[in-house]
Amino acid sequence: MTKKITDNQMRNWIGSDNTERDAIAILVCIANGDYKPSLLKKEVLQFNDTL
């Protein structure tokens, strides 16, 4: 079974400061191929496992 990322998990990973700016920067990296969606998912899940 594949884990899905929730809104809360993504909010935790991005953080509360400058959320919009950080989210846009992440999306730009994904769109340009500099940051793979699978890596993003892995990092979000790992981060949330530490909470």
mmCIF file of the N, C-alpha and C atoms, coordinates in Angstrom:
data_MODEL
# 
_entry.id   MODEL 
# 
loop_
_atom_site.group_PDB 
_atom_site.id 
_atom_site.type_symbol 
_atom_site.label_atom_id 
_atom_site.label_alt_id 
_atom_site.label_comp_id 
_atom_site.label_asym_id 
_atom_site.label_entity_id 
_atom_site.label_seq_id 
_atom_site.pdbx_PDB_ins_code 
_atom_site.Cartn_x 
_atom_site.Cartn_y 
_atom_site.Cartn_z 
_atom_site.occupancy 
_atom_site.B_iso_or_equiv 
_atom_site.pdbx_formal_charge 
_atom_site.auth_seq_id 
_atom_site.auth_comp_id 
_atom_site.auth_asym_id 
_atom_site.auth_atom_id 
_atom_site.pdbx_PDB_model_num 
ATOM 1   N N  . MET A 1 1  ? 0.837  -1.191 0.000   1.00 0.00 ? 1  MET A N  1 
ATOM 2   C CA . MET A 1 1  ? 0.000  0.000  0.000   1.00 0.00 ? 1  MET A CA 1 
ATOM 3   C C  . MET A 1 1  ? 0.882  1.256  0.000   1.00 0.00 ? 1  MET A C  1 
ATOM 4   N N  . THR A 1 2  ? 0.568  2.196  -0.850  1.00 0.00 ? 2  THR A N  1 
ATOM 5   C CA . THR A 1 2  ? 1.325  3.437  -0.950  1.00 0.00 ? 2  THR A CA 1 
ATOM 6   C C  . THR A 1 2  ? 0.741  4.475  -0.007  1.00 0.00 ? 2  THR A C  1 
ATOM 7   N N  . LYS A 1 3  ? 1.615  5.079  0.793   1.00 0.00 ? 3  LYS A N  1 
ATOM 8   C CA . LYS A 1 3  ? 1.162  6.137  1.695   1.00 0.00 ? 3  LYS A CA 1 
ATOM 9   C C  . LYS A 1 3  ? 0.885  7.401  0.899   1.00 0.00 ? 3  LYS A C  1 
ATOM 10  N N  . LYS A 1 4  ? -0.177 8.085  1.260   1.00 0.00 ? 4  LYS A N  1 
ATOM 11  C CA . LYS A 1 4  ? -0.509 9.373  0.659   1.00 0.00 ? 4  LYS A CA 1 
ATOM 12  C C  . LYS A 1 4  ? -0.084 10.487 1.619   1.00 0.00 ? 4  LYS A C  1 
ATOM 13  N N  . ILE A 1 5  ? 0.355  11.576 1.066   1.00 0.00 ? 5  ILE A N  1 
ATOM 14  C CA . ILE A 1 5  ? 0.727  12.738 1.857   1.00 0.00 ? 5  ILE A CA 1 
ATOM 15  C C  . ILE A 1 5  ? -0.537 13.544 2.148   1.00 0.00 ? 5  ILE A C  1 
ATOM 16  N N  . THR A 1 6  ? -0.714 13.936 3.403   1.00 0.00 ? 6  THR A N  1 
ATOM 17  C CA . THR A 1 6  ? -1.880 14.732 3.785   1.00 0.00 ? 6  THR A CA 1 
ATOM 18  C C  . THR A 1 6  ? -1.525 16.217 3.791   1.00 0.00 ? 6  THR A C  1 
ATOM 19  N N  . ASP A 1 7  ? -2.551 17.050 3.813   1.00 0.00 ? 7  ASP A N  1 
ATOM 20  C CA . ASP A 1 7  ? -2.335 18.498 3.914   1.00 0.00 ? 7  ASP A CA 1 
ATOM 21  C C  . ASP A 1 7  ? -1.544 18.832 5.176   1.00 0.00 ? 7  ASP A C  1 
ATOM 22  N N  . ASN A 1 8  ? -1.900 18.211 6.286   1.00 0.00 ? 8  ASN A N  1 
ATOM 23  C CA . ASN A 1 8  ? -1.213 18.495 7.551   1.00 0.00 ? 8  ASN A CA 1 
ATOM 24  C C  . ASN A 1 8  ? 0.250  18.079 7.507   1.00 0.00 ? 8  ASN A C  1 
ATOM 25  N N  . GLN A 1 9  ? 0.547  16.946 6.898   1.00 0.00 ? 9  GLN A N  1 
ATOM 26  C CA . GLN A 1 9  ? 1.934  16.525 6.780   1.00 0.00 ? 9  GLN A CA 1 
ATOM 27  C C  . GLN A 1 9  ? 2.736  17.536 5.968   1.00 0.00 ? 9  GLN A C  1 
ATOM 28  N N  . MET A 1 10 ? 2.158  18.028 4.885   1.00 0.00 ? 10 MET A N  1 
ATOM 29  C CA . MET A 1 10 ? 2.856  19.006 4.054   1.00 0.00 ? 10 MET A CA 1 
ATOM 30  C C  . MET A 1 10 ? 3.034  20.315 4.805   1.00 0.00 ? 10 MET A C  1 
ATOM 31  N N  . ARG A 1 11 ? 2.019  20.742 5.537   1.00 0.00 ? 11 ARG A N  1 
ATOM 32  C CA . ARG A 1 11 ? 2.138  21.978 6.330   1.00 0.00 ? 11 ARG A CA 1 
ATOM 33  C C  . ARG A 1 11 ? 3.251  21.839 7.364   1.00 0.00 ? 11 ARG A C  1 
ATOM 34  N N  . ASN A 1 12 ? 3.329  20.686 8.028   1.00 0.00 ? 12 ASN A N  1 
ATOM 35  C CA . ASN A 1 12 ? 4.383  20.458 9.013   1.00 0.00 ? 12 ASN A CA 1 
ATOM 36  C C  . ASN A 1 12 ? 5.752  20.538 8.361   1.00 0.00 ? 12 ASN A C  1 
ATOM 37  N N  . TRP A 1 13 ? 5.892  19.929 7.180   1.00 0.00 ? 13 TRP A N  1 
ATOM 38  C CA . TRP A 1 13 ? 7.174  19.893 6.506   1.00 0.00 ? 13 TRP A CA 1 
ATOM 39  C C  . TRP A 1 13 ? 7.613  21.277 6.031   1.00 0.00 ? 13 TRP A C  1 
ATOM 40  N N  . ILE A 1 14 ? 6.673  22.052 5.460   1.00 0.00 ? 14 ILE A N  1 
ATOM 41  C CA . ILE A 1 14 ? 7.002  23.392 4.964   1.00 0.00 ? 14 ILE A CA 1 
ATOM 42  C C  . ILE A 1 14 ? 7.258  24.340 6.126   1.00 0.00 ? 14 ILE A C  1 
ATOM 43  N N  . GLY A 1 15 ? 6.470  24.221 7.193   1.00 0.00 ? 15 GLY A N  1 
ATOM 44  C CA . GLY A 1 15 ? 6.605  25.121 8.338   1.00 0.00 ? 15 GLY A CA 1 
ATOM 45  C C  . GLY A 1 15 ? 5.660  26.289 8.219   1.00 0.00 ? 15 GLY A C  1 
ATOM 46  N N  . SER A 1 16 ? 5.576  27.072 9.264   1.00 0.00 ? 16 SER A N  1 
ATOM 47  C CA . SER A 1 16 ? 4.587  28.151 9.298   1.00 0.00 ? 16 SER A CA 1 
ATOM 48  C C  . SER A 1 16 ? 5.122  29.484 8.807   1.00 0.00 ? 16 SER A C  1 
ATOM 49  N N  . ASP A 1 17 ? 6.433  29.679 8.803   1.00 0.00 ? 17 ASP A N  1 
ATOM 50  C CA . ASP A 1 17 ? 7.014  30.946 8.354   1.00 0.00 ? 17 ASP A CA 1 
ATOM 51  C C  . ASP A 1 17 ? 7.161  30.949 6.831   1.00 0.00 ? 17 ASP A C  1 
ATOM 52  N N  . ASN A 1 18 ? 6.652  31.986 6.207   1.00 0.00 ? 18 ASN A N  1 
ATOM 53  C CA . ASN A 1 18 ? 6.804  32.149 4.752   1.00 0.00 ? 18 ASN A CA 1 
ATOM 54  C C  . ASN A 1 18 ? 6.285  30.950 3.958   1.00 0.00 ? 18 ASN A C  1 
ATOM 55  N N  . THR A 1 19 ? 5.185  30.381 4.379   1.00 0.00 ? 19 THR A N  1 
ATOM 56  C CA . THR A 1 19 ? 4.650  29.177 3.754   1.00 0.00 ? 19 THR A CA 1 
ATOM 57  C C  . THR A 1 19 ? 4.421  29.353 2.263   1.00 0.00 ? 19 THR A C  1 
ATOM 58  N N  . GLU A 1 20 ? 3.810  30.446 1.860   1.00 0.00 ? 20 GLU A N  1 
ATOM 59  C CA . GLU A 1 20 ? 3.517  30.636 0.436   1.00 0.00 ? 20 GLU A CA 1 
ATOM 60  C C  . GLU A 1 20 ? 4.801  30.710 -0.381  1.00 0.00 ? 20 GLU A C  1 
ATOM 61  N N  . ARG A 1 21 ? 5.755  31.469 0.081   1.00 0.00 ? 21 ARG A N  1 
ATOM 62  C CA . ARG A 1 21 ? 7.020  31.613 -0.650  1.00 0.00 ? 21 ARG A CA 1 
ATOM 63  C C  . ARG A 1 21 ? 7.744  30.269 -0.751  1.00 0.00 ? 21 ARG A C  1 
ATOM 64  N N  . ASP A 1 22 ? 7.793  29.530 0.355   1.00 0.00 ? 22 ASP A N  1 
ATOM 65  C CA . ASP A 1 22 ? 8.469  28.235 0.353   1.00 0.00 ? 22 ASP A CA 1 
ATOM 66  C C  . ASP A 1 22 ? 7.757  27.240 -0.554  1.00 0.00 ? 22 ASP A C  1 
ATOM 67  N N  . ALA A 1 23 ? 6.436  27.222 -0.514  1.00 0.00 ? 23 ALA A N  1 
ATOM 68  C CA . ALA A 1 23 ? 5.669  26.305 -1.357  1.00 0.00 ? 23 ALA A CA 1 
ATOM 69  C C  . ALA A 1 23 ? 5.904  26.618 -2.834  1.00 0.00 ? 23 ALA A C  1 
ATOM 70  N N  . ILE A 1 24 ? 5.937  27.884 -3.189  1.00 0.00 ? 24 ILE A N  1 
ATOM 71  C CA . ILE A 1 24 ? 6.177  28.267 -4.582  1.00 0.00 ? 24 ILE A CA 1 
ATOM 72  C C  . ILE A 1 24 ? 7.581  27.834 -5.012  1.00 0.00 ? 24 ILE A C  1 
ATOM 73  N N  . ALA A 1 25 ? 8.568  28.025 -4.152  1.00 0.00 ? 25 ALA A N  1 
ATOM 74  C CA . ALA A 1 25 ? 9.937  27.634 -4.482  1.00 0.00 ? 25 ALA A CA 1 
ATOM 75  C C  . ALA A 1 25 ? 10.033 26.128 -4.710  1.00 0.00 ? 25 ALA A C  1 
ATOM 76  N N  . ILE A 1 26 ? 9.349  25.349 -3.890  1.00 0.00 ? 26 ILE A N  1 
ATOM 77  C CA . ILE A 1 26 ? 9.348  23.893 -4.053  1.00 0.00 ? 26 ILE A CA 1 
ATOM 78  C C  . ILE A 1 26 ? 8.685  23.503 -5.365  1.00 0.00 ? 26 ILE A C  1 
ATOM 79  N N  . LEU A 1 27 ? 7.549  24.125 -5.674  1.00 0.00 ? 27 LEU A N  1 
ATOM 80  C CA . LEU A 1 27 ? 6.850  23.817 -6.921  1.00 0.00 ? 27 LEU A CA 1 
ATOM 81  C C  . LEU A 1 27 ? 7.686  24.189 -8.143  1.00 0.00 ? 27 LEU A C  1 
ATOM 82  N N  . VAL A 1 28 ? 8.406  25.285 -8.085  1.00 0.00 ? 28 VAL A N  1 
ATOM 83  C CA . VAL A 1 28 ? 9.279  25.687 -9.187  1.00 0.00 ? 28 VAL A CA 1 
ATOM 84  C C  . VAL A 1 28 ? 10.374 24.637 -9.397  1.00 0.00 ? 28 VAL A C  1 
ATOM 85  N N  . CYS A 1 29 ? 10.965 24.157 -8.316  1.00 0.00 ? 29 CYS A N  1 
ATOM 86  C CA . CYS A 1 29 ? 12.006 23.118 -8.424  1.00 0.00 ? 29 CYS A CA 1 
ATOM 87  C C  . CYS A 1 29 ? 11.445 21.840 -9.019  1.00 0.00 ? 29 CYS A C  1 
ATOM 88  N N  . ILE A 1 30 ? 10.244 21.459 -8.624  1.00 0.00 ? 30 ILE A N  1 
ATOM 89  C CA . ILE A 1 30 ? 9.621  20.259 -9.178  1.00 0.00 ? 30 ILE A CA 1 
ATOM 90  C C  . ILE A 1 30 ? 9.334  20.459 -10.667 1.00 0.00 ? 30 ILE A C  1 
ATOM 91  N N  . ALA A 1 31 ? 8.783  21.617 -11.012 1.00 0.00 ? 31 ALA A N  1 
ATOM 92  C CA . ALA A 1 31 ? 8.434  21.901 -12.406 1.00 0.00 ? 31 ALA A CA 1 
ATOM 93  C C  . ALA A 1 31 ? 9.661  21.899 -13.310 1.00 0.00 ? 31 ALA A C  1 
ATOM 94  N N  . ASN A 1 32 ? 10.798 22.333 -12.789 1.00 0.00 ? 32 ASN A N  1 
ATOM 95  C CA . ASN A 1 32 ? 12.030 22.390 -13.575 1.00 0.00 ? 32 ASN A CA 1 
ATOM 96  C C  . ASN A 1 32 ? 12.832 21.097 -13.526 1.00 0.00 ? 32 ASN A C  1 
ATOM 97  N N  . GLY A 1 33 ? 12.316 20.102 -12.818 1.00 0.00 ? 33 GLY A N  1 
ATOM 98  C CA . GLY A 1 33 ? 12.999 18.820 -12.748 1.00 0.00 ? 33 GLY A CA 1 
ATOM 99  C C  . GLY A 1 33 ? 14.167 18.777 -11.786 1.00 0.00 ? 33 GLY A C  1 
ATOM 100 N N  . ASP A 1 34 ? 14.321 19.831 -10.973 1.00 0.00 ? 34 ASP A N  1 
ATOM 101 C CA . ASP A 1 34 ? 15.422 19.878 -10.020 1.00 0.00 ? 34 ASP A CA 1 
ATOM 102 C C  . ASP A 1 34 ? 15.103 19.130 -8.724  1.00 0.00 ? 34 ASP A C  1 
ATOM 103 N N  . TYR A 1 35 ? 13.844 18.805 -8.515  1.00 0.00 ? 35 TYR A N  1 
ATOM 104 C CA . TYR A 1 35 ? 13.408 18.150 -7.293  1.00 0.00 ? 35 TYR A CA 1 
ATOM 105 C C  . TYR A 1 35 ? 12.334 17.151 -7.688  1.00 0.00 ? 35 TYR A C  1 
ATOM 106 N N  . LYS A 1 36 ? 12.612 15.901 -7.532  1.00 0.00 ? 36 LYS A N  1 
ATOM 107 C CA . LYS A 1 36 ? 11.698 14.834 -7.972  1.00 0.00 ? 36 LYS A CA 1 
ATOM 108 C C  . LYS A 1 36 ? 10.550 14.672 -6.972  1.00 0.00 ? 36 LYS A C  1 
ATOM 109 N N  . PRO A 1 37 ? 9.323  14.515 -7.461  1.00 0.00 ? 37 PRO A N  1 
ATOM 110 C CA . PRO A 1 37 ? 8.186  14.306 -6.570  1.00 0.00 ? 37 PRO A CA 1 
ATOM 111 C C  . PRO A 1 37 ? 8.388  13.143 -5.603  1.00 0.00 ? 37 PRO A C  1 
ATOM 112 N N  . SER A 1 38 ? 9.045  12.092 -6.035  1.00 0.00 ? 38 SER A N  1 
ATOM 113 C CA . SER A 1 38 ? 9.270  10.948 -5.143  1.00 0.00 ? 38 SER A CA 1 
ATOM 114 C C  . SER A 1 38 ? 10.194 11.320 -3.979  1.00 0.00 ? 38 SER A C  1 
ATOM 115 N N  . LEU A 1 39 ? 11.160 12.190 -4.222  1.00 0.00 ? 39 LEU A N  1 
ATOM 116 C CA . LEU A 1 39 ? 12.040 12.661 -3.157  1.00 0.00 ? 39 LEU A CA 1 
ATOM 117 C C  . LEU A 1 39 ? 11.266 13.536 -2.177  1.00 0.00 ? 39 LEU A C  1 
ATOM 118 N N  . LEU A 1 40 ? 10.405 14.401 -2.699  1.00 0.00 ? 40 LEU A N  1 
ATOM 119 C CA . LEU A 1 40 ? 9.566  15.249 -1.848  1.00 0.00 ? 40 LEU A CA 1 
ATOM 120 C C  . LEU A 1 40 ? 8.719  14.384 -0.926  1.00 0.00 ? 40 LEU A C  1 
ATOM 121 N N  . LYS A 1 41 ? 8.078  13.376 -1.486  1.00 0.00 ? 41 LYS A N  1 
ATOM 122 C CA . LYS A 1 41 ? 7.231  12.492 -0.696  1.00 0.00 ? 41 LYS A CA 1 
ATOM 123 C C  . LYS A 1 41 ? 8.043  11.807 0.400   1.00 0.00 ? 41 LYS A C  1 
ATOM 124 N N  . LYS A 1 42 ? 9.206  11.299 0.044   1.00 0.00 ? 42 LYS A N  1 
ATOM 125 C CA . LYS A 1 42 ? 10.065 10.615 1.009   1.00 0.00 ? 42 LYS A CA 1 
ATOM 126 C C  . LYS A 1 42 ? 10.455 11.548 2.152   1.00 0.00 ? 42 LYS A C  1 
ATOM 127 N N  . GLU A 1 43 ? 10.849 12.774 1.819   1.00 0.00 ? 43 GLU A N  1 
ATOM 128 C CA . GLU A 1 43 ? 11.276 13.737 2.833   1.00 0.00 ? 43 GLU A CA 1 
ATOM 129 C C  . GLU A 1 43 ? 10.126 14.142 3.751   1.00 0.00 ? 43 GLU A C  1 
ATOM 130 N N  . VAL A 1 44 ? 8.939  14.345 3.185   1.00 0.00 ? 44 VAL A N  1 
ATOM 131 C CA . VAL A 1 44 ? 7.775  14.722 3.999   1.00 0.00 ? 44 VAL A CA 1 
ATOM 132 C C  . VAL A 1 44 ? 7.429  13.592 4.966   1.00 0.00 ? 44 VAL A C  1 
ATOM 133 N N  . LEU A 1 45 ? 7.412  12.359 4.475   1.00 0.00 ? 45 LEU A N  1 
ATOM 134 C CA . LEU A 1 45 ? 7.083  11.221 5.343   1.00 0.00 ? 45 LEU A CA 1 
ATOM 135 C C  . LEU A 1 45 ? 8.139  11.046 6.437   1.00 0.00 ? 45 LEU A C  1 
ATOM 136 N N  . GLN A 1 46 ? 9.403  11.168 6.094   1.00 0.00 ? 46 GLN A N  1 
ATOM 137 C CA . GLN A 1 46 ? 10.470 11.030 7.092   1.00 0.00 ? 46 GLN A CA 1 
ATOM 138 C C  . GLN A 1 46 ? 10.361 12.125 8.149   1.00 0.00 ? 46 GLN A C  1 
ATOM 139 N N  . PHE A 1 47 ? 10.110 13.342 7.723   1.00 0.00 ? 47 PHE A N  1 
ATOM 140 C CA . PHE A 1 47 ? 9.991  14.457 8.662   1.00 0.00 ? 47 PHE A CA 1 
ATOM 141 C C  . PHE A 1 47 ? 8.837  14.222 9.622   1.00 0.00 ? 47 PHE A C  1 
ATOM 142 N N  . ASN A 1 48 ? 7.687  13.826 9.099   1.00 0.00 ? 48 ASN A N  1 
ATOM 143 C CA . ASN A 1 48 ? 6.514  13.637 9.935   1.00 0.00 ? 48 ASN A CA 1 
ATOM 144 C C  . ASN A 1 48 ? 6.660  12.442 10.868  1.00 0.00 ? 48 ASN A C  1 
ATOM 145 N N  . ASP A 1 49 ? 7.489  11.475 10.505  1.00 0.00 ? 49 ASP A N  1 
ATOM 146 C CA . ASP A 1 49 ? 7.750  10.347 11.401  1.00 0.00 ? 49 ASP A CA 1 
ATOM 147 C C  . ASP A 1 49 ? 8.521  10.787 12.643  1.00 0.00 ? 49 ASP A C  1 
ATOM 148 N N  . THR A 1 50 ? 9.227  11.919 12.554  1.00 0.00 ? 50 THR A N  1 
ATOM 149 C CA . THR A 1 50 ? 10.010 12.406 13.683  1.00 0.00 ? 50 THR A CA 1 
ATOM 150 C C  . THR A 1 50 ? 9.190  13.267 14.645  1.00 0.00 ? 50 THR A C  1 
ATOM 151 N N  . LEU A 1 51 ? 7.966  13.617 14.268  1.00 0.00 ? 51 LEU A N  1 
ATOM 152 C CA . LEU A 1 51 ? 7.132  14.473 15.124  1.00 0.00 ? 51 LEU A CA 1 
ATOM 153 C C  . LEU A 1 51 ? 6.543  13.708 16.274  1.00 0.00 ? 51 LEU A C  1 
# 
